[in-house]
Every structure is written in structure tokens, then in C-alpha cells.
Amino acid sequence: MDEKEIKEFLFKKDEDFRKAVELHREYERILDVLKKKSCLSNEEELREKELKKKKLTLKDKIHWMISEYKKSIND
């Protein structure tokens, strides 16, 4: 099973994984909207930084979950 197949499997079968992926996508969508603005307010800059941190944390969680699943099927 390659990583893409694992992601698809976990997305269908693991609610925590699915929520993490969906939230990561939502943060990406919001960040894309902010990037399109020519000038950000102080609040928007702060929001952008917070979203980037949260998005990175979710990315780490997603990769950890994939890694844990790989370990479980290789045992």
C-alpha cells in the first residue's frame, strides 16, 4: 500500500484523520484568500501567522497518523 492509498483509506475509515485533512484544507483556502490581498491589516497578518502554525501542526499530525498506520500494517 503506497502513501496515496493509505491517505485515501484513512480518510474513509478514520474520523480524526478526515477532520485533520479537512481542517488543513480549510486553513489552506483561507490563507489563499489572504495571499491574494495586496495589503493585510494587522489583524489579518496575525490571523495569517496563526493559521500557518495551525496548518503546520495539522500537517505534522497527518504525517504522524500515516506513519503509525504504516507501522501497524507492517507488524
Summary of the structure (lengths in Angstrom):
residues: 75
radius of gyration: 15.4
end to end distance: 13.9
largest distance: 51.7
contacts: 178
relative contact order: 0.15
helix: 88%
strand: 0%
